[in-house]
């Protein structure tokens, strides 16, 4: 897969690498995608996410 990397995307990728602690872009993207799917839910892979429950607790 190829991505057109703008300056904004390059900077975001650097932040993502730092935030995930990964050394490669592909591993950082994998980790971010997994986290998003688990938090969001409402998919075949993860029917029940954690976001709504966590937000309810925060309120």
N, CA, C and O atoms as a GROMACS GRO file, in nm:
protein
  236
    1UNK      N    1   0.085  -0.116   0.000
    1UNK     CA    2   0.000   0.000   0.000
    1UNK      C    3   0.091   0.124   0.000
    1UNK      O    4   0.190   0.131   0.073
    2UNK      N    5   0.054   0.218  -0.082
    2UNK     CA    6   0.127   0.344  -0.086
    2UNK      C    7   0.034   0.455  -0.040
    2UNK      O    8  -0.084   0.458  -0.074
    3UNK      N    9   0.090   0.545   0.036
    3UNK     CA   10   0.016   0.661   0.083
    3UNK      C   11   0.083   0.787   0.032
    3UNK      O   12   0.205   0.798   0.034
    4UNK      N   13   0.003   0.881  -0.012
    4UNK     CA   14   0.059   1.010  -0.050
    4UNK      C   15   0.084   1.086   0.079
    4UNK      O   16  -0.009   1.119   0.152
    5UNK      N   17   0.211   1.114   0.107
    5UNK     CA   18   0.247   1.174   0.233
    5UNK      C   19   0.264   1.325   0.217
    5UNK      O   20   0.357   1.373   0.152
    6UNK      N   21   0.172   1.398   0.277
    6UNK     CA   22   0.182   1.543   0.282
    6UNK      C   23   0.266   1.578   0.406
    6UNK      O   24   0.297   1.490   0.486
    7UNK      N   25   0.301   1.703   0.420
    7UNK     CA   26   0.375   1.745   0.538
    7UNK      C   27   0.297   1.715   0.665
    7UNK      O   28   0.353   1.671   0.765
    8UNK      N   29   0.166   1.740   0.660
    8UNK     CA   30   0.081   1.714   0.776
    8UNK      C   31   0.079   1.566   0.810
    8UNK      O   32   0.088   1.529   0.927
    9UNK      N   33   0.067   1.481   0.710
    9UNK     CA   34   0.066   1.336   0.735
    9UNK      C   35   0.201   1.288   0.788
    9UNK      O   36   0.206   1.203   0.876
   10UNK      N   37   0.310   1.342   0.735
   10UNK     CA   38   0.443   1.304   0.784
   10UNK      C   39   0.456   1.337   0.932
   10UNK      O   40   0.506   1.256   1.010
   11UNK      N   41   0.410   1.457   0.969
   11UNK     CA   42   0.419   1.498   1.109
   11UNK      C   43   0.331   1.410   1.196
   11UNK      O   44   0.372   1.369   1.305
   12UNK      N   45   0.210   1.380   1.150
   12UNK     CA   46   0.119   1.293   1.224
   12UNK      C   47   0.181   1.155   1.242
   12UNK      O   48   0.168   1.094   1.348
   13UNK      N   49   0.248   1.105   1.139
   13UNK     CA   50   0.311   0.974   1.147
   13UNK      C   51   0.424   0.975   1.250
   13UNK      O   52   0.441   0.879   1.325
   14UNK      N   53   0.500   1.082   1.254
   14UNK     CA   54   0.606   1.094   1.355
   14UNK      C   55   0.546   1.089   1.496
   14UNK      O   56   0.599   1.023   1.585
   15UNK      N   57   0.435   1.161   1.515
   15UNK     CA   58   0.368   1.160   1.645
   15UNK      C   59   0.317   1.020   1.677
   15UNK      O   60   0.326   0.976   1.792
   16UNK      N   61   0.264   0.952   1.577
   16UNK     CA   62   0.211   0.817   1.597
   16UNK      C   63   0.323   0.719   1.634
   16UNK      O   64   0.306   0.636   1.723
   17UNK      N   65   0.435   0.729   1.567
   17UNK     CA   66   0.549   0.644   1.600
   17UNK      C   67   0.592   0.667   1.745
   17UNK      O   68   0.619   0.571   1.818
   18UNK      N   69   0.597   0.792   1.785
   18UNK     CA   70   0.635   0.825   1.923
   18UNK      C   71   0.531   0.772   2.022
   18UNK      O   72   0.566   0.712   2.124
   19UNK      N   73   0.404   0.794   1.992
   19UNK     CA   74   0.296   0.756   2.084
   19UNK      C   75   0.285   0.605   2.101
   19UNK      O   76   0.257   0.556   2.210
   20UNK      N   77   0.308   0.531   1.993
   20UNK     CA   78   0.294   0.385   2.000
   20UNK      C   79   0.422   0.317   2.046
   20UNK      O   80   0.419   0.203   2.091
   21UNK      N   81   0.534   0.386   2.034
   21UNK     CA   82   0.662   0.324   2.071
   21UNK      C   83   0.712   0.225   1.967
   21UNK      O   84   0.804   0.148   1.994
   22UNK      N   85   0.652   0.228   1.850
   22UNK     CA   86   0.692   0.136   1.743
   22UNK      C   87   0.805   0.198   1.660
   22UNK      O   88   0.822   0.320   1.657
   23UNK      N   89   0.881   0.111   1.593
   23UNK     CA   90   0.993   0.157   1.512
   23UNK      C   91   0.958   0.174   1.365
   23UNK      O   92   1.027   0.244   1.291
   24UNK      N   93   0.850   0.110   1.322
   24UNK     CA   94   0.814   0.116   1.181
   24UNK      C   95   0.674   0.174   1.165
   24UNK      O   96   0.589   0.164   1.254
   25UNK      N   97   0.652   0.235   1.050
   25UNK     CA   98   0.521   0.294   1.022
   25UNK      C   99   0.413   0.189   1.018
   25UNK      O  100   0.303   0.211   1.069
   26UNK      N  101   0.443   0.074   0.960
   26UNK     CA  102   0.340  -0.030   0.948
   26UNK      C  103   0.299  -0.083   1.086
   26UNK      O  104   0.181  -0.106   1.110
   27UNK      N  105   0.394  -0.101   1.177
   27UNK     CA  106   0.359  -0.147   1.311
   27UNK      C  107   0.282  -0.039   1.387
   27UNK      O  108   0.189  -0.071   1.462
   28UNK      N  109   0.319   0.086   1.370
   28UNK     CA  110   0.247   0.195   1.436
   28UNK      C  111   0.104   0.203   1.385
   28UNK      O  112   0.011   0.223   1.463
   29UNK      N  113   0.085   0.188   1.254
   29UNK     CA  114  -0.049   0.190   1.198
   29UNK      C  115  -0.131   0.071   1.246
   29UNK      O  116  -0.250   0.085   1.274
   30UNK      N  117  -0.068  -0.047   1.254
   30UNK     CA  118  -0.138  -0.165   1.307
   30UNK      C  119  -0.186  -0.141   1.449
   30UNK      O  120  -0.301  -0.170   1.483
   31UNK      N  121  -0.099  -0.088   1.532
   31UNK     CA  122  -0.134  -0.064   1.672
   31UNK      C  123  -0.245   0.040   1.684
   31UNK      O  124  -0.338   0.023   1.763
   32UNK      N  125  -0.236   0.146   1.606
   32UNK     CA  126  -0.339   0.250   1.610
   32UNK      C  127  -0.473   0.198   1.560
   32UNK      O  128  -0.577   0.231   1.616
   33UNK      N  129  -0.471   0.117   1.455
   33UNK     CA  130  -0.595   0.060   1.402
   33UNK      C  131  -0.658  -0.034   1.502
   33UNK      O  132  -0.779  -0.032   1.522
   34UNK      N  133  -0.577  -0.116   1.566
   34UNK     CA  134  -0.630  -0.209   1.666
   34UNK      C  135  -0.694  -0.132   1.782
   34UNK      O  136  -0.803  -0.167   1.827
   35UNK      N  137  -0.627  -0.028   1.829
   35UNK     CA  138  -0.680   0.053   1.938
   35UNK      C  139  -0.812   0.118   1.897
   35UNK      O  140  -0.909   0.117   1.973
   36UNK      N  141  -0.816   0.174   1.778
   36UNK     CA  142  -0.938   0.240   1.730
   36UNK      C  143  -1.054   0.142   1.723
   36UNK      O  144  -1.164   0.172   1.769
   37UNK      N  145  -1.030   0.025   1.666
   37UNK     CA  146  -1.135  -0.075   1.653
   37UNK      C  147  -1.187  -0.119   1.789
   37UNK      O  148  -1.307  -0.137   1.807
   38UNK      N  149  -1.097  -0.136   1.885
   38UNK     CA  150  -1.138  -0.179   2.019
   38UNK      C  151  -1.216  -0.070   2.089
   38UNK      O  152  -1.313  -0.099   2.160
   39UNK      N  153  -1.177   0.054   2.071
   39UNK     CA  154  -1.246   0.165   2.137
   39UNK      C  155  -1.380   0.194   2.070
   39UNK      O  156  -1.480   0.214   2.139
   40UNK      N  157  -1.383   0.196   1.940
   40UNK     CA  158  -1.502   0.234   1.864
   40UNK      C  159  -1.611   0.128   1.870
   40UNK      O  160  -1.727   0.158   1.896
   41UNK      N  161  -1.572   0.002   1.846
   41UNK     CA  162  -1.670  -0.105   1.843
   41UNK      C  163  -1.761  -0.091   1.722
   41UNK      O  164  -1.727  -0.025   1.624
   42UNK      N  165  -1.878  -0.153   1.730
   42UNK     CA  166  -1.979  -0.148   1.625
   42UNK      C  167  -1.926  -0.200   1.491
   42UNK      O  168  -1.963  -0.149   1.385
   43UNK      N  169  -1.840  -0.301   1.498
   43UNK     CA  170  -1.789  -0.367   1.378
   43UNK      C  171  -1.803  -0.517   1.396
   43UNK      O  172  -1.829  -0.564   1.507
   44UNK      N  173  -1.786  -0.591   1.290
   44UNK     CA  174  -1.790  -0.737   1.299
   44UNK      C  175  -1.677  -0.786   1.389
   44UNK      O  176  -1.695  -0.878   1.469
   45UNK      N  177  -1.560  -0.724   1.375
   45UNK     CA  178  -1.443  -0.766   1.454
   45UNK      C  179  -1.462  -0.740   1.603
   45UNK      O  180  -1.426  -0.823   1.686
   46UNK      N  181  -1.518  -0.624   1.636
   46UNK     CA  182  -1.538  -0.585   1.776
   46UNK      C  183  -1.676  -0.524   1.789
   46UNK      O  184  -1.693  -0.403   1.772
   47UNK      N  185  -1.777  -0.607   1.817
   47UNK     CA  186  -1.914  -0.555   1.822
   47UNK      C  187  -1.937  -0.450   1.930
   47UNK      O  188  -2.011  -0.354   1.910
   48UNK      N  189  -1.873  -0.468   2.045
   48UNK     CA  190  -1.894  -0.377   2.157
   48UNK      C  191  -1.764  -0.306   2.193
   48UNK      O  192  -1.672  -0.367   2.248
   49UNK      N  193  -1.758  -0.179   2.162
   49UNK     CA  194  -1.639  -0.101   2.193
   49UNK      C  195  -1.640  -0.054   2.337
   49UNK      O  196  -1.735  -0.077   2.411
   50UNK      N  197  -1.533   0.014   2.376
   50UNK     CA  198  -1.518   0.062   2.513
   50UNK      C  199  -1.543   0.211   2.527
   50UNK      O  200  -1.556   0.260   2.639
   51UNK      N  201  -1.552   0.283   2.418
   51UNK     CA  202  -1.558   0.429   2.423
   51UNK      C  203  -1.680   0.481   2.500
   51UNK      O  204  -1.666   0.564   2.589
   52UNK      N  205  -1.797   0.433   2.466
   52UNK     CA  206  -1.920   0.482   2.530
   52UNK      C  207  -1.916   0.454   2.679
   52UNK      O  208  -1.948   0.542   2.760
   53UNK      N  209  -1.878   0.334   2.717
   53UNK     CA  210  -1.870   0.299   2.859
   53UNK      C  211  -1.770   0.388   2.932
   53UNK      O  212  -1.799   0.436   3.042
   54UNK      N  213  -1.654   0.410   2.873
   54UNK     CA  214  -1.554   0.494   2.937
   54UNK      C  215  -1.601   0.638   2.951
   54UNK      O  216  -1.574   0.703   3.052
   55UNK      N  217  -1.671   0.688   2.850
   55UNK     CA  218  -1.722   0.826   2.856
   55UNK      C  219  -1.831   0.838   2.963
   55UNK      O  220  -1.838   0.940   3.031
   56UNK      N  221  -1.914   0.737   2.977
   56UNK     CA  222  -2.016   0.738   3.082
   56UNK      C  223  -1.953   0.742   3.220
   56UNK      O  224  -2.000   0.813   3.309
   57UNK      N  225  -1.847   0.665   3.238
   57UNK     CA  226  -1.776   0.666   3.366
   57UNK      C  227  -1.711   0.801   3.391
   57UNK      O  228  -1.707   0.848   3.505
   58UNK      N  229  -1.659   0.863   3.286
   58UNK     CA  230  -1.592   0.993   3.300
   58UNK      C  231  -1.690   1.102   3.343
   58UNK      O  232  -1.653   1.192   3.418
   59UNK      N  233  -1.814   1.094   3.297
   59UNK     CA  234  -1.913   1.193   3.334
   59UNK      C  235  -1.952   1.177   3.478
   59UNK      O  236  -2.035   1.253   3.528
   0.00000   0.00000   0.00000
